[in-house]
Amino acid sequence: MSQSPEQKSPNPGPLVYVSVWAIMIALVAAEVVVRLYLPAGNSAITLYIFIFVIAGAALSALFHLHLRYESRLFSALLLIGLMMVAILLLASLFGG
């Protein structure tokens, strides 16, 4: 059976994985730049690095764990869990 053009391929090509790898390398480079060039003791460092780490984890889950090609329910459960973790971490960082 052939797939219709609207359906997503269950196996993305190498270009997709190379693109995700390049984005993840850029995120790591941004983390290093933020850490080196923001003054020590700045609370924004934690927030920026936290955002970069969450973006990298989401990319990893969506593409390397193939959640992008699974049911939307799995993606929703992942996002709900990530939001709960983010709220708890930010509350512990800035809540005292």
C-alpha positions as CSV (number, residue, x, y, z in Angstrom):
1,M,0.0,0.0,0.0
2,S,1.2,3.5,-0.8
3,Q,0.9,6.4,1.6
4,S,-0.9,9.5,0.7
5,P,1.3,12.7,0.6
6,E,-0.4,14.2,3.6
7,Q,0.7,11.3,5.9
8,K,4.0,11.8,7.8
9,S,6.7,9.3,7.1
10,P,7.4,7.1,10.1
11,N,11.1,7.2,9.2
12,P,12.5,10.7,8.7
13,G,15.4,11.0,6.3
14,P,19.0,11.8,7.3
15,L,18.5,15.5,6.6
16,V,16.0,15.8,9.5
17,Y,18.5,14.2,11.9
18,V,21.4,16.3,10.8
19,S,19.2,19.4,11.2
20,V,18.2,18.4,14.7
21,W,21.8,17.7,15.5
22,A,22.8,21.2,14.2
23,I,20.1,22.9,16.3
24,M,21.2,20.9,19.4
25,I,24.9,22.0,18.8
26,A,23.7,25.6,18.5
27,L,21.8,25.3,21.8
28,V,24.9,24.0,23.6
29,A,26.9,26.8,22.1
30,A,24.3,29.3,23.3
31,E,24.6,27.8,26.8
32,V,28.3,28.3,26.8
33,V,28.1,31.9,25.5
34,V,25.5,32.7,28.2
35,R,27.6,31.3,30.9
36,L,30.8,33.0,29.8
37,Y,29.5,36.4,29.0
38,L,26.8,37.1,31.6
39,P,28.2,38.3,34.9
40,A,28.5,35.7,37.6
41,G,25.7,35.7,40.1
42,N,23.2,36.9,37.5
43,S,19.9,35.0,38.0
44,A,19.2,35.3,34.3
45,I,21.9,32.7,33.6
46,T,19.8,30.0,35.3
47,L,16.7,31.0,33.4
48,Y,18.5,31.1,30.0
49,I,20.3,27.8,30.5
50,F,17.0,26.2,31.7
51,I,15.2,27.3,28.5
52,F,18.0,25.9,26.3
53,V,18.0,22.6,28.2
54,I,14.2,22.3,27.8
55,A,14.4,23.1,24.1
56,G,17.1,20.4,23.6
57,A,15.2,17.8,25.6
58,A,12.1,18.5,23.6
59,L,14.0,18.1,20.3
60,S,15.5,14.9,21.6
61,A,12.1,13.5,22.6
62,L,10.3,14.6,19.4
63,F,12.8,13.3,16.9
64,H,15.1,10.7,18.5
65,L,12.3,9.1,20.5
66,H,10.0,9.5,17.5
67,L,7.2,11.3,19.5
68,R,6.7,13.6,16.5
69,Y,5.4,10.6,14.5
70,E,3.3,9.1,17.3
71,S,-0.2,10.0,18.6
72,R,-0.7,13.5,19.8
73,L,-1.7,12.1,23.2
74,F,2.0,11.1,23.8
75,S,3.2,14.6,22.9
76,A,0.5,16.1,25.1
77,L,1.5,13.9,28.1
78,L,5.2,14.9,27.6
79,L,4.4,18.6,27.4
80,I,2.2,18.4,30.5
81,G,5.0,16.7,32.4
82,L,7.6,19.2,31.2
83,M,5.4,22.1,32.2
84,M,4.9,20.7,35.7
85,V,8.6,20.2,36.1
86,A,9.3,23.7,34.9
87,I,6.8,25.2,37.3
88,L,8.2,23.3,40.3
89,L,11.8,24.2,39.3
90,L,11.1,27.9,38.8
91,A,9.1,28.0,42.0
92,S,12.0,26.5,43.9
93,L,14.5,28.9,42.3
94,F,12.6,32.1,42.7
95,G,10.2,31.3,45.5
96,G,12.8,31.2,48.2
